Amino acid sequence: MREMIDIRSEGLSASINPFGAELSHLRDSEGRELMTDADPAFWTGRAPILFPVVGATQGGVIRVDGREYPMQRHGFARHSLFDVVLAEPSRVVFALEDSDETRGAYPFAFRLEVAFALDGATLAVEARVANRGDAPMPAQFGFHPAFAWPLPYGEDRAAHRITFERDEPDELLGISSDGLIEPARRPLPLDGRELLLRDALFERDALVWDPVASQAVTYGAAQGPVLDIRFPDTPRLGVWTKPGARLICVEPWHGLADPAGFAGEFRDKPGVFEVAPGETKRIGMSVALVD
């Protein structure tokens, strides 16, 4: 593990690992942890950055101009050491650029910046995906923060829920055992706008809203503080845990896993965006602790 970069405001403190630009701790003003305990019996991730793909790819490859490139699930950014390009008491910016190693999996010249900033009781995270090449660059991007379930405010795990800001479509995407998108959809598990959290919801992997109508959800128990999670730039949302784990992931995505059987070009798969040469795509989310 690399040395953490710490930032602080009057309402929150955060620690981010330059390896993966991964948010590893988010604590309230009294030092109570709002992130996963990363119990290795379940999952050691904390908040990986998903780039240049979200989810699994068919056969573990992407295809660019007819050539296959090996691509691990959720991409390589989460396993890459980012440079620290700015570090201030309440803000830090990390950057990852293409290299011989990344071009062996993703043949594009890119710069990915991820900025974390604290203001009061709000953490803002902003990713900037820049195309440094001379041709359109296809990509996907996702956030994958894992919050403590239960939150540290004395309420039982079973009292926690995720509440959507808008009514949602009647069906969810299905995910196969190998992480690909199934043709059949799943019934919506909401009670009105509430997802009452239970381990049984996740016995078949993540719940995936595609598209998601809401641009914000709240997470927590009916009593006590909650997390207000906003994602104005991402058209999809995943919610995931492993049954029994003390974490719940609320994952804004600008991308998806491959549909089962997909054998087309990466730029043609569902959920891919393109960045024009010399241009930058911004994708942000925020997490606020609300009493």
C-alpha positions in Angstrom: 0.0 0.0 0.0 1.3 3.5 -0.9 1.3 6.3 1.6 -2.2 7.8 1.9 -3.0 11.4 1.0 -5.2 12.9 3.7 -7.6 15.8 3.2 -9.9 17.5 5.7 -12.8 19.9 6.2 -14.7 20.9 9.3 -17.3 18.2 8.6 -15.3 15.3 7.1 -11.9 13.8 6.6 -10.8 11.5 3.8 -7.8 9.3 2.9 -7.0 8.5 -0.7 -4.5 5.9 -1.9 -2.4 7.0 -4.9 -2.5 3.3 -6.0 -5.8 3.4 -8.0 -6.6 6.9 -6.8 -8.9 5.0 -4.4 -10.8 6.6 -1.7 -10.0 4.4 1.3 -11.5 6.3 4.3 -14.2 8.8 4.8 -14.9 9.8 8.3 -17.2 12.2 10.0 -16.1 15.1 12.3 -15.9 12.6 15.3 -13.8 10.2 13.4 -16.5 7.6 12.7 -15.8 5.6 9.5 -18.3 5.8 6.7 -16.5 3.5 4.3 -16.2 -0.3 4.2 -14.1 -2.2 6.6 -12.6 -4.1 3.6 -12.9 -7.4 5.4 -10.8 -9.9 3.2 -13.4 -12.6 3.9 -15.7 -10.7 1.5 -14.0 -8.0 -0.6 -10.9 -5.9 0.0 -11.8 -3.1 -2.4 -12.9 0.3 -1.1 -13.7 2.6 -3.9 -12.0 1.5 -7.1 -12.0 3.8 -10.2 -13.4 1.9 -13.2 -11.6 2.8 -16.5 -11.4 2.3 -19.4 -14.2 -0.3 -19.0 -17.0 -1.0 -16.5 -17.6 -4.6 -15.6 -16.5 -7.7 -17.5 -15.8 -8.1 -21.2 -16.6 -11.1 -23.3 -13.6 -13.4 -23.3 -11.6 -10.9 -21.3 -10.8 -8.8 -24.3 -11.8 -5.6 -26.1 -11.6 -5.2 -29.9 -10.2 -2.1 -31.5 -10.0 -1.9 -35.3 -10.3 -5.7 -35.6 -7.5 -6.4 -33.1 -8.1 -8.0 -29.6 -6.6 -6.5 -26.5 -6.7 -8.2 -23.1 -8.9 -6.3 -20.6 -9.4 -7.1 -17.0 -12.8 -6.6 -15.3 -13.4 -3.0 -14.5 -10.2 -2.0 -16.4 -6.7 -1.2 -15.3 -6.9 2.2 -13.5 -7.7 0.5 -10.2 -4.4 -1.4 -10.4 -2.3 1.6 -11.5 -0.2 4.0 -9.6 -1.4 7.6 -10.1 0.8 10.7 -9.9 -0.2 13.3 -7.2 -0.4 16.5 -9.2 -1.9 18.7 -6.5 -2.2 18.3 -2.7 -3.9 20.9 -0.5 -5.4 20.6 2.9 -8.9 20.0 1.5 -8.2 19.0 -2.1 -6.0 16.5 -4.0 -5.7 15.7 -7.7 -4.3 12.4 -9.1 -3.4 11.7 -12.7 -2.7 8.6 -14.9 -1.4 8.8 -18.4 -1.0 6.2 -21.1 2.2 4.1 -21.1 3.6 1.2 -23.0 1.8 -1.1 -20.5 -1.6 0.6 -20.8 -1.4 0.7 -24.6 -1.0 -3.1 -24.6 -4.6 -3.3 -23.3 -6.1 0.0 -24.5 -4.4 1.5 -27.6 -5.2 5.1 -27.0 -3.3 8.2 -25.7 -5.2 9.4 -22.6 -4.9 11.3 -19.4 -7.2 10.5 -16.5 -7.4 12.9 -13.7 -9.4 12.2 -10.5 -9.9 15.1 -8.0 -11.2 14.8 -4.5 -12.4 17.9 -2.6 -14.0 18.4 0.8 -16.2 21.3 1.7 -18.1 21.1 5.0 -19.8 17.8 5.1 -19.6 17.1 1.4 -17.0 15.2 -0.6 -16.9 16.0 -4.3 -15.1 13.6 -6.7 -14.5 14.7 -10.3 -12.9 12.6 -13.1 -11.6 14.1 -16.3 -11.0 11.8 -19.2 -8.8 13.5 -21.8 -8.0 12.3 -25.3 -4.3 13.1 -26.1 -4.5 11.3 -29.5 -5.5 12.3 -33.0 -8.6 10.0 -33.4 -11.8 9.7 -31.4 -11.2 7.7 -28.2 -13.9 5.2 -26.9 -14.1 4.7 -23.2 -16.2 3.8 -20.2 -15.9 5.1 -16.7 -17.4 4.3 -13.3 -17.3 5.0 -9.6 -17.5 2.1 -7.2 -17.5 3.5 -3.5 -18.3 0.9 -0.8 -20.0 2.5 2.2 -20.3 1.0 5.7 -23.4 -1.2 6.1 -24.5 -0.4 8.8 -23.4 3.2 9.1 -21.8 4.0 12.5 -24.9 5.6 14.1 -26.3 2.7 16.1 -29.0 1.5 13.7 -29.3 -2.2 12.7 -28.1 -3.4 9.3 -31.7 -4.3 8.4 -32.9 -0.8 9.1 -30.9 0.6 6.1 -32.3 1.5 2.8 -31.5 3.4 -0.4 -34.0 6.0 -1.5 -34.2 7.2 -5.1 -35.1 10.8 -5.9 -37.4 9.8 -8.8 -39.6 6.9 -9.8 -37.6 4.3 -11.6 -38.3 1.9 -14.5 -40.1 -1.4 -13.8 -37.1 -3.7 -14.7 -33.4 -4.0 -14.0 -30.6 -5.5 -16.1 -29.6 -9.1 -15.2 -26.0 -10.1 -14.8 -24.8 -13.6 -15.6 -22.4 -15.7 -13.4 -19.5 -14.5 -15.5 -20.4 -10.9 -15.1 -21.9 -10.2 -18.5 -25.3 -8.6 -19.2 -28.1 -11.1 -19.7 -30.8 -10.7 -22.4 -33.6 -11.1 -19.8 -34.4 -8.3 -17.4 -35.2 -8.7 -13.7 -38.2 -7.3 -11.8 -37.7 -4.0 -9.9 -37.1 -4.7 -6.2 -38.2 -1.2 -5.0 -40.9 -0.4 -2.5 -42.1 2.8 -4.0 -38.8 4.7 -4.3 -37.0 2.7 -1.5 -34.7 -0.2 -1.8 -34.9 -2.0 1.5 -31.4 -3.6 1.8 -31.3 -7.3 2.3 -28.5 -9.8 1.5 -31.0 -11.9 -0.6 -31.1 -9.0 -3.2 -27.5 -9.7 -4.1 -27.4 -13.5 -4.5 -27.2 -13.0 -8.3 -24.7 -10.2 -8.3 -25.3 -6.5 -8.6 -28.6 -4.6 -9.2 -28.2 -2.5 -12.3 -30.5 0.4 -13.4 -30.1 1.1 -17.1 -31.0 3.8 -17.5 -31.5 5.3 -14.0 -34.0 8.1 -13.8 -32.6 9.5 -10.6 -29.5 11.7 -10.3 -29.3 11.2 -6.6 -30.1 8.7 -3.8 -29.9 8.7 -0.1 -28.4 5.8 1.9 -28.9 5.1 5.6 -31.4 4.2 8.3 -34.7 5.9 8.9 -33.2 7.4 12.1 -29.9 9.2 12.2 -27.6 10.7 9.6 -27.7 9.5 6.0 -25.5 9.9 3.0 -26.8 12.0 0.1 -25.1 10.6 -3.0 -25.4 12.6 -6.3 -24.3 11.5 -9.8 -25.5 14.1 -12.4 -23.2 12.8 -15.2 -23.8 9.1 -15.2 -26.8 7.4 -16.9 -26.6 4.1 -15.0 -26.4 2.9 -11.5 -25.2 -0.3 -9.9 -25.8 -1.4 -6.3 -23.8 -4.3 -5.0 -22.6 -6.2 -2.0 -21.6 -9.8 -1.1 -24.2 -11.3 1.2 -22.9 -11.0 4.8 -20.4 -8.2 4.0 -20.5 -5.0 6.1 -20.6 -2.8 3.0 -22.9 -1.6 0.3 -21.6 -0.2 -3.0 -23.5 2.6 -4.7 -21.9 2.8 -8.2 -22.6 5.6 -10.7 -21.6 4.2 -14.1 -21.0 5.7 -17.6 -20.7 2.2 -19.1 -21.7 -1.4 -18.7 -20.3 -4.9 -18.9 -20.5 -6.6 -22.3 -23.8 -8.2 -23.3 -23.4 -12.0 -23.2 -22.0 -13.1 -26.6 -20.8 -9.6 -27.6 -18.1 -9.9 -30.3 -18.2 -6.4 -31.8 -15.8 -3.4 -31.7 -15.3 -1.8 -28.3 -16.6 1.6 -29.6 -19.9 -0.1 -30.7 -20.8 -1.8 -27.4 -23.6 -0.4 -25.2 -22.5 2.3 -22.7 -19.4 3.5 -24.5 -18.8 7.2 -25.0 -16.3 8.8 -27.3 -13.9 11.7 -26.5 -12.8 13.8 -29.5 -9.1 14.5 -30.1 -7.9 17.2 -27.7 -11.2 17.1 -25.8 -12.0 16.2 -22.2 -15.0 14.5 -20.7 -15.9 15.4 -17.1 -17.8 12.9 -14.8 -18.5 13.8 -11.2 -20.2 12.6 -8.1 -20.6 13.8 -4.5 -21.3 12.3 -1.1 -22.7 14.5 1.7 -23.4 13.5 5.3 -26.8 14.8 6.2 -28.3 14.8 9.7 
